[in-house]
Amino acid sequence: MTRNLRSALRLLVVCGMTHLWLGTFPTPIQAGAPVELEVATWHWAEPARGAVLRDMVAQFSREYPGITIKEVSVPYPRYVEQMLLRLSGGSPPDVMVASDALFTFADRGYLAALEAFPGLKRMFDEDRSDFVDAQGMANIGGHTYGMVIHFTTYALLYNEKLLSQAGITKPPTTPQEFLAVATKLTKAPDQYGYATRHSINEEVGWWYELSYWVGGFGGKWAASGKPTVNTPQVVNGVKYFKQLYDAGVFPKGVDAATYRRMFWQEKVSMLTDNNAVYFITKSQNPAIELRAASNPFSPPVTLGEVSLFTIPKEAKHQQEAVIFVDWFRKHLKEYGMKLQNLVGSKAANKEILTAFPYLSAFVDAPFNKAGVLPEGYETRMPEFRHTVLQHVTNVLVNNADAAAEMRTAQTEIEKMRQ
């Protein structure tokens, strides 16, 4: 028997066994010792989203007493790095939340194609029309590597009381107005008009903040598989971010966790942030006069982050991971209602939007498809992002010329293909 034939037969046996145990999902698990299922996400570390996720896990555990969930909690800035270490070391969690890093994880061969599990394939086939458009990003090379659980988009969040006290009757609608309003609302160090990530120490999050403004100026990081970081639109976005930096309208050297806390403590007047932050803010300070408005651009484009469940190829408990992912899909409406967030189900989102009308400010804005993912460089995202942000840091900290820095970044990124 040849080696290839032996491999093929082995695969058939494995697939046959997989079909047997994934064809149906028993309730509860009855055979064998209790299984500890590792679920990794940065959401555990967030006060509001973590609490909601724990509620969902508690419900799951009541239905499946043979499976206990172990929290693998890594703060957002270090999450991708830590997951790559575990994946490359052959000891991944059983279920892993991914966002933009999905492309990196899949490109390096770390993730299982979800349709390879009969139970999940059936779910994808049956629910095909109910999946949100964002589910499409999980299809890479004809295979599905993740399932959307929720997604967040950006809008302008502001404290109506602080604006009113400063004589400002409506939120800004242009970048110029935004800078003027932020300046008027800044009384450092007691109060700031704005807050944002601005340091390479929070590289992943800062990429979103910078992409927000670059997109507002019509910029794209790449187009048709070629980098476009030196275009006038991108340069203008970088120059504007430099204006915000120099104006002192946001607290420098402060991370996202700190300035979001300052926001609900009413020490920061405005954020350009996602709908999860709206929910977190209200949960921490129910009395705050919080409002959500369109982004200060024309058109008021937005960007977003998609959170997906993935199953690593070398997960120890794939059977239980499949059960968990399938269960979660069936309970997305409950999850979204508790989280006050949009989820991966169109039917659920109709009810969620009715219950929480403020979410309309986040979903009505035109979505910037260029967003944070450079077209054609999705699998080289960490290198692409780091290169750009290093040069933007030079603009902010060392007063380097924005156009010159972006030209240099363009050249360096072009060499990635060589």
Summary of the structure (lengths in Angstrom):
residues: 418
radius of gyration: 22.6
end to end distance: 42.5
largest distance: 83.5
contacts: 1380
relative contact order: 0.16
helix: 54%
strand: 17%
